Amino acid sequence: MASKPQQVLGYAARDASGHLSPFTFQRRPTGADDVAFNVSYCGICHSDLHCLKNDWKFSSFPLVPGHEIVGIVKEVGSNVSNFEIGDHVGVGCLVGACGSCDACELNLDQYCESIIPTYNGIDVDGSTTRGGYSTIMLANHRFVFKMPINLPLDQAAPLLCAGISVYSPMKHFNMIEKGKKLGVVGLGGLGHMAIKFGKAFGLEVTVISSSPHKEKEAKEFLSVDHFLLSTNVEEMQKSRKTLDYIIDTISAEHAIDPLLNMLKIDGKLVFLGLPPTPLQLQAFSIIGGRRLIAGSGIGGVRETQEMLDFCGKHNITSIVEKVPISDVNKAMERLEKGDVKYRFVIDVANSLKSENIAPI
């Protein structure tokens, strides 16, 4: 067991410019309840970009992002019996929670008010949490997941945020009944995972997008059943009351009433995106069909492992574009423009090495 803090190489932003550059820092010694692993890959989430730019006004710099982290166990604490050296593991958005509040007792760790985020938070030892854009990750074993051995780690990394963000509301709101009709608004990191889960649950899937060029990729690469152009008023009108469920992944301002009107009686619309302005909608769009509007974040620890096991069973992974960490700033620029299919993943193990990092 490590008796000293562990020297780690990473990439960090020093200010709200968001520019990432090499950064050396320390992680605490591996404690009795901890798992330490060498990071193989780390997905790039849109929330990483928001935090780097301090869009939400709570970023603390220097900031090492990354909460879709996968790798190989290198060390386990003396109290850890569920992981071994060499295991394929992952860490998602959380590395701690109180364990005793109402949310935690319901296995909804993600809603704990004492949550410890994987980065930009305060860890149990008082240090700043730093994410997976780094060579080594360490966390309490309760927040470490076993990755399905049959899934490639690079393609499985985004499951730890994009995957669970979709799976959790689909399961909670029972949007999984075989033969029912699911609409997916937006074809990006979350949207393409919603399609994959929808197909695995036996749903008939319709993509709703403002980008006509996405019809071909939706049908050819993701085997969706239908494609609707949201700017085509006539098509949208014809699709009134045809869907049982809608997953809305859009974080830009967009019209809500046309989506609500696509739902049947007792239809459900769940928001996953974070538009910058308040939602605008007509009450009748809800009342007129006894429709449900809800929101959802990530999932808890137990549900995340359930999701990973489901993905292993059904061979569900994310479609990714691998980048070396030296190209991370270019990837962020492309992500800001929506130029990615469908998730960037940093090849940490092969591109973040001491010999590649100049002295700071």
N, C-alpha and C positions, 0 to 999 in steps of 0.2 A: 504494500500500500504506500502511496506517495506520502512522504512526511513533510514535503515542502510545497509551496505554491508552484503551479505549473506554468511555465513560460509558453505563451501562445502567440502565433502570428495571425493577423487578420487584416481586414480592410475596414476603415472607419471614416466617417464624415466628421470634420472638426467644427463645422458651423452649418447654418441653414442654407448654404449654397448647395448642400447635398453631395458635393464632390467627394468621392471615396478614394482613399490612398492607403498605402501600407501602414500598419499600426501594430506595435508589440505591446502585449498586456499580460496580466497574470490571472489564472483561475485558481480558486482555493485548492488546497490539497484534497484528494479524494477521501471523503468522509465515510463512516461506517455504513451509511444508507445510500451512498452515491454510486452512480455508474459513470465512468469516463470512456469516451470513445473518440477514435480518429474520424474526423469528418470526411466523408467521401464526396457528398454533393449537398448543395443547399439551394432550394428554390427561391426565386425572387417573387415576392408578393407585392401587389400594388400598395399595400399598407406600408411596406418598406420605403417606398418612394415618398409617401405622405410624411412619414417620420423623418426621413432624411431632410426634407424641405421644411420641417416643423410646421406643416399645414394645420396640425391639430393643437399647436401651441403648448405641447408638454414634452418636447424632445429635450434630452440632456446630452450634451456633447463632451468628449468624443463619443460617437454612437456607432456601434458595430451591429448591423441589422441581421435578419435571417431567422425565420421560425418554421422552415420546412427542411429540417436538418436530418440527414441520414448518414450512417457510417458503421464502423466495426468496433465492437467493444475491445478496449485495451486494458481496462482495470475495473474491478468491482469492490465495493466495501465489504467489510466483514459480516454485516447483517444482511447482505443481499444474496438471496438464494434462487431468484427467478431469472438471472442473467449470468452468462458465462463469457469469458474471453473468446472473441471470434464471432459472437452473435451479430446478426444484422439488426440494427436498432434505429430508432428515430426519436426526435424531440420536436414537438409542435409549438403552439403559441404560449404554453404555460410551463413554468418550472416550479410553481408552488401555489398553494392555497391553504387556508386556515385548517380545513379538515373537520370543523365542528359547527359551522353555521348552517342555516336551513338549506342553502344551496348545496353545500358540500355533502350534507347528510342525504340529499336526494341524488347524489352523483352528478350534480350540475356544477362542477368545480369552476367552469367558465364564468359563472355568475357570482362567484365569491367576491365579497367586497375587499378581501385582503389578498387578492390574486397577485402572484408574482409573474409578470410577463417575461418571456424568454430574453428579451432585450429591452433596454431603456426602463428598467425597473430596479428595485433594491432587493438584493438576494438575502438569504438567511444570515449571512455573515456580515451584512452591512455594505457589501461591495455592489457596484453597478452591474446589472446583468448585461451580458454581451452575447450576441447571437451567432449564427452559423456561418457567417462570412469569415471563417476562422478555421484553424487546423485541428483544434481539440474542443470537444463539447463535454460538459459535465453537468449532471443534474441528479436530484433525488430519484431513486429508482421508480417511485410511484408515477413519475411524469416522463418515464422513458417507455417507448413502445417496441414490441417485437414486430419487425417487418416480415411480411410473408417471404419465405426464402425463394419462392418461384417468381417473384416480381423483381425486375431490374431496379436497382436502387435509384438510379437517376430518374426513371419514369415514375417511381413510387414517391419520391420526395414531396411533390405538390399535394399528395393525398392528405398530408398533415395539416394543411390549412384549406386549400381549395376543395379538397375532397370532403373533409368533415363538415365544412360550411354548407355544403349541399346535402349531404347524407342526413345530418341531424334534423333539419326541418322536414325533410321528406318522411323520415320515420316518425317524428313526434306528431306531425299533423296527418299521419296515415295517408300520405300521398303515394301509396305504393300498391294500390289495388290493381291486380292484373286486368288488363283490358281497358282501364280508364285512360283519359286523354290528358296529357301534360303539355303545357306551353312553356317554352324556355325563352325568356327575353334577354337577348345579348349572347353573342357567341364568342366568348373569351375564355379565360382561365377557369372561372366558375361555371360558365354556361356549358362548356364542352363536357365538364364533369357531370352536370345535371343530365345531359343527354345520355351519357354512359350509364349512370345509375338508373335513369328512367327505362332504358332498354333492358337492363338487367332485371328490373322489377316487372317487366312485361307490359309497360305502358306504351301507348301510341303517342309519339313525340312530335310536336310542332315547334320549329324555331321561329321566333318573331324578331326581326332585325331591321334596322334602317339602312343596312348596307346590301345592295342587290348582289354584289360580287360574292357574298357569303353563301348564296344559295347552292352553288356548285359544291363547295367544300362540305357544307352541311349534309348534303345528300350523298355525295360520293365517298367522303372520308369518315363520316359519322353515322351514316345510314338512317338519318331522320326520315320520318314518314311524310312530313309536310314542311313547307317554308312559307312564311308570310312576310311581306314587305310592309313594315309598320307605316310607311308614308303613303301607301296605296289605300286611300279611304274606302274605295269600293270593295277591295278584298277584305279589309278589316270589318266592314259592315256585314258582308256575307258570313263572316265567322262569328257573329254574335251568338252567344249561348251554345258554343260547341265544345268548350274545354271544362274539365273537372278541376284541374289544378294549374296554377302558373307559378313558376319560379322566376323572379325578376332580379337579374344580376347587375343591372345598369347603375353606374355611379354618376352619370350625367343627368341633367334635368331632362325630363321627358313626360309625356302625357300619360296619366294614370287611368282616366275614365274609359278610354277605348279598350284597355286591357281588362278592366273590371267587367265591361259589357260582353266580353268574350266568354265569361264564366257562366256555367249553368247554375240552376238553383243550388244553393249550398256549396258553391264553388269556393276555392281557397286561393288567395294570392299572398305569397310570402316574399317579402323584400330582403335581399341579401346585400344589395348595393347601398352606397352612401352618397346620394346626390347632395350637392353643396347648398341647395335651397330647400325650404319647406315643401312638402308634398301638397299638390293642389288637386282636389277631386270634389265631385258632387256627391252629396249624401245619398241621393237617389240611386246612384250606381251601386251602392252597397245594399241599401234597403230593398231595392227593386228585385233582388234575387236572393235575399237572405245570405249574402256573401260574406266571407270572412277575410279580413286583412290582418296579416301578422308580420312580424320581423323575427330574424334569428341571427345569431352569431355563430361561433364555432361550437364544437361539442365538448363534453366532459371527457375525462380520462377513460372511463369504462366504455363510453360510446365510441370513442376514437379507436380503441383496440377492436371493438366489434366491427367497425367500418373497415379497418385494415384486414381483418380476417375475411370479411365479405368480399373484399377486393381480391384477396388471394384465391378464394374459392371460384370467383367468376373471372379471374384474370383481367381485372380492371386497373388500368394505369392512366397517367396523364400523358398527353402528347406534348413533348418538350423540345426545346432548342437548347443544347448545351453550349455554354460559353466559358472560356478561361476567365479567371478573376481579373486579369489585366484588362479585359473588355467590359468590366461591369458598368462603367460609366456610360459607355455606348449603349449597353443593354437598357440602362435606365432611361436614356433619351428615347430609345425606340419604344419602351413600355409606355412612356408618357404620351406617345403618339398612337398607341394601340397597335404598334407594328410587331406583333409576336403571335405565333401559333404553337401552343396556346399558353405556354408557361416557359419562361427562362429558368434554367437550372445551371448553377455555377459548378463547374468541375473542380472542386476544391482540391482533392487529393493530387491531381495531376498538374495543377497550376499555381498552387500556393505553397511554395517551398522556400526555405531559408536562403538558398542560393539565388533565388529570383528576386529577393527583396533587398533594395539598397538601404544602407544605414539611414536612420531618420535624424 
